[in-house]
Amino acid sequence: MTPLQGFKEYLLQKISLSDDDWSVIAAACTIRKLRKHQYLLQEGEYWKYHAFVAEGCLRRYTIDNNGIEHIIQFSPENWWAGDRKSLMENTATLYNIDAVEASTVILFRDEDFQQLCARLPVFNNLVNHILQRSLNASQERIQVVISMTAEEKYLNFITSFPQLNNRIPRHMLASFLGITPESLSRIKKKLHGRS
């Protein structure tokens, strides 16, 4: 299945589209392949797109003054990625987004995306639904970070994202959870037996 076919399937699981509607959407798509560790966006750049992850997995992160990475989000297949603040406010991004593994992303220039939303109300409704779910997920993530123990954070992650548990390198998962890789190893050993 091509990335566009996969995107069409994703959309059809959520909304009804005519062939003409799909043709309009497909015409606005640009496919970009990323090698493992290749950047989609780097700190200081201006984000001008809406990005759908067709294959692979991306991560969004910052690097603090001590050179330590802080992973904010993973975006596997069928997720959207980017920096909404940079896009909406036309400001330089604080984030880096790169590929955790070889990935394919479908990009929409913001102008084209806004035209799609105006032309196709069903697409606009889907976008609004996705934005609401994203806001809810951000609030849940904040709650997890500020209120759970390291072990509870890990258990929450494997319950919430079972498809990612074996795909994300240990040091990246530890960064996402806000713990050291050594702490993550101890937690995994405790929970999964002493193998």
C-alpha positions in Angstrom: 0.0 0.0 0.0 1.3 3.4 -0.9 1.4 6.2 1.6 -1.4 8.0 -0.1 -3.5 4.8 -0.1 -2.9 4.4 3.6 -3.9 8.0 4.2 -7.1 7.6 2.2 -7.9 4.5 4.2 -7.3 6.4 7.4 -9.6 9.2 6.3 -12.3 6.8 5.2 -12.3 5.1 8.6 -13.3 8.5 10.1 -15.3 10.4 7.4 -17.2 9.9 4.2 -15.4 11.2 1.1 -16.5 11.2 -2.5 -13.9 10.4 -5.2 -13.9 14.1 -6.1 -13.2 15.0 -2.4 -10.3 12.6 -2.3 -8.9 14.0 -5.5 -8.8 17.5 -4.0 -7.1 16.2 -0.8 -4.6 14.1 -2.7 -3.7 17.0 -5.0 -2.6 19.0 -1.8 -0.4 16.2 -0.5 3.4 16.1 -0.7 5.1 12.9 0.3 8.4 13.1 2.2 10.6 10.2 3.2 12.8 10.5 6.2 15.8 8.3 7.1 16.2 7.2 10.7 17.3 10.3 12.7 16.6 12.7 9.8 15.0 16.0 10.8 11.5 17.1 9.8 11.9 20.3 11.8 14.8 21.8 13.8 14.8 24.3 16.6 14.8 27.9 15.2 13.0 27.0 12.0 9.5 28.2 11.1 6.9 25.4 10.8 4.6 25.9 7.8 2.9 22.5 7.4 0.5 19.9 8.7 2.1 16.5 8.7 0.5 13.1 8.8 2.8 10.1 9.6 2.0 7.5 7.0 4.8 5.1 8.0 7.3 4.9 10.8 7.5 7.1 13.9 8.6 10.6 14.7 9.6 12.3 18.0 9.2 15.9 19.1 11.8 17.1 21.6 13.8 19.9 23.1 17.4 20.0 24.2 18.2 21.9 27.4 21.3 24.0 28.2 23.1 20.9 29.5 22.5 19.1 26.2 19.9 16.8 27.6 17.0 15.8 25.4 13.4 16.0 26.6 11.0 14.1 24.4 7.6 15.7 24.4 5.8 13.3 22.0 6.0 10.3 19.8 4.0 10.3 16.6 3.7 6.8 15.0 1.6 5.8 12.0 -1.7 7.5 11.6 -0.8 10.4 13.9 -0.2 14.0 13.1 3.0 15.8 13.9 4.3 19.4 13.9 4.5 22.5 15.9 1.1 24.2 16.1 2.4 27.3 18.0 5.1 28.0 15.4 2.5 27.5 12.6 -0.2 29.7 14.1 2.0 32.4 15.5 4.6 32.4 12.8 7.4 32.1 15.4 10.6 30.1 15.4 10.0 26.6 16.9 11.6 25.5 20.1 11.4 21.9 19.0 13.2 19.3 17.0 11.2 16.7 15.2 13.1 13.7 13.7 12.5 10.1 12.7 12.9 7.5 15.3 12.9 5.0 12.4 12.7 5.3 8.6 9.4 7.2 8.1 7.1 8.6 5.5 5.2 11.8 6.1 2.4 13.4 4.1 2.8 17.2 4.2 0.2 19.8 3.5 1.2 23.5 3.2 -0.8 25.5 5.7 -2.5 27.5 2.9 -3.6 24.3 1.1 -4.8 22.7 4.4 -6.9 25.8 5.2 -8.4 25.6 1.8 -9.3 22.0 2.2 -11.0 22.8 5.6 -13.0 25.5 3.9 -14.0 23.5 0.9 -14.7 20.2 2.7 -16.7 20.6 5.9 -16.4 16.9 6.7 -12.6 17.3 6.6 -12.8 20.4 8.7 -14.9 18.5 11.3 -12.3 15.8 11.4 -9.5 18.3 12.0 -11.4 19.9 14.8 -12.0 16.5 16.4 -8.3 15.7 16.1 -7.3 19.0 17.7 -9.7 18.4 20.6 -8.2 14.9 21.1 -4.7 16.4 21.0 -5.6 18.9 23.6 -7.0 16.2 25.8 -3.9 14.1 25.3 -1.7 17.0 26.3 -3.6 17.5 29.5 -3.4 13.8 30.3 0.4 13.9 29.6 0.8 16.8 32.0 -1.2 15.0 34.7 1.0 11.8 34.2 4.2 13.8 34.4 3.3 15.7 37.6 1.5 13.1 39.6 2.8 9.5 38.8 5.8 7.6 40.0 8.4 6.4 37.5 6.9 2.9 37.6 3.3 4.3 37.1 4.6 6.4 34.1 6.0 3.3 32.5 2.9 1.3 33.1 0.8 4.1 31.7 3.0 4.3 28.6 2.8 0.5 27.8 -1.0 0.6 28.3 -1.6 3.7 26.3 0.9 2.9 23.5 1.4 -0.9 23.3 2.5 -0.6 19.7 5.4 1.6 20.6 6.9 -0.3 23.6 9.3 -2.4 21.6 9.9 0.2 18.8 11.3 3.0 20.9 14.9 2.8 22.0 15.3 2.6 25.8 17.1 6.0 26.2 14.3 7.7 24.2 11.5 6.1 26.3 13.3 7.1 29.5 13.5 10.7 28.2 9.8 10.7 27.4 9.0 9.4 30.9 11.4 11.9 32.5 13.6 9.2 34.1 17.1 7.9 33.6 17.7 4.9 31.3 19.1 3.0 34.4 15.8 3.7 36.3 13.8 2.4 33.3 15.9 -0.8 33.2 15.3 -1.4 36.9 11.5 -0.9 36.4 11.4 -3.2 33.4 13.4 -5.8 35.3 11.1 -5.6 38.3 7.9 -5.7 36.2 8.9 -8.3 33.6 10.8 -10.7 35.7 14.5 -11.2 36.3 15.5 -12.5 32.9 
